[in-house]
């Protein structure tokens, strides 16, 4: 099983990897199918199903679908150009994707929210259609946005999770047990094994450049969030808080005013900065999703700024270790809030961050696995119940608490020798089962939990 660091950490746009990035990616794939078709297409239609319908407006799924069909893609997204394009599309009822346009598309008529049962493959389903001059459908594809910006067609999903094409990799672990066995046999760390797998599918230079860019984008997102104030879009009136918290913390530095637990506020400020940017539709990195994008960069920033001996030269080790753990969770359970609740998003992110921090602080593979297990175990059962369908409440603060749990988990693991009672594989399987048993209203539909119990929303 191989899942690249650059699949786990994708540069994209907020507010949601599954509800914003995924539909945009699906639209790009459909446009490619249209370009390859032996016939001429004249128009487009789209229908959103399951969670994509129930929380689609709050998660900007409608905007993402429209822009995707116009040719926009997450990794090259330009917010200013997107706003101009949206206005033009609503005015002209046409999109002009490269190599295809103009195509008839009236967002009010041709983009449909289906609030009935979800499609059979996944809670996040969408159907894209191309029409001829008479308006008849001549090409159609069903796509599933399975979390973290990953998109599969109906056929790809039916083929199974373990479909993997490409050159063989030296350390193809599919479970934590296999990972630890390979580490013991090879004498390599988890990061070293993961890097060997990456290089088997790429090259050292491209990996180094890609990893550096991931952290640059993550850190730039933190900095924007720490210096921007105002009210987040969507109608809840949620005010950005990261800037004020950070300024307060900076003012207290060197004045002996802070209690020891104030370090938690630093972590929360870093994480909230990212997720406020995400909620505003800014550029973020999936880690492993947009809704959980603040946890891992907050822990890296905490390590760099507050832990003696930390050095930026080891960030790739952090990312590699975290990606290895994230791959295990995705392969054996889920990173999708619509499939398994927020335990699959913030819980997975916290496990990944705990593993990465433990590794760069000298942890053995056994301690790293223990750190991931502690963090994920103590997110089990967490629901995904965004108020008004927006990735704001409780999502923004939840990332801060996920970061704090990650640091605590890594610290506890480092205090031990790596032996522990509950294995990571058992926690991942428990998370999968819990998500399966969880009522649909607690899985990113905004039909239960805080989403219906918070007044005036």
Secondary structure, DSSP 8 states (H G I E B T S, - for coil): ----HHHHS-EEESS-IIIIIHHHHHHHHHHHHHHHSSS---EEEEEEEEHHHHTTTTTTHHHHHHHHHTT--GGG--HHHHHHHHHHHHHHSEE--TTT--EE--HHHHEEEE-SS--SS-SEEEEEEEE-TTS-EEEEEEEEEEETTEEEEHHHHHH-TT---SS--S----SHHHHHHHHHHH---HHHHHHHHHHHTS-HHHHHHHHHHHHHHHHHHHHHHHH--SB-SSSS--B--HHHHHHHHHHHTTTT---GGGHHHHHHHHHHHHHHHHHTT-EEE-SS-STTHHHHHHHHHHHHHHSTT--GGGHHHHHHHHHHHHHHHHHHS---HHHH-GGGTHHHHHHHHHHHHHHHTT--HHHHHHHHHHHHHTTTT--B--GGG-S-TTHHHHHHHHHHHHHHHHHHHHHS-S--SS-HHHHHHHHHHHHHHS-GGGBSSSSSTHHHHSTT-
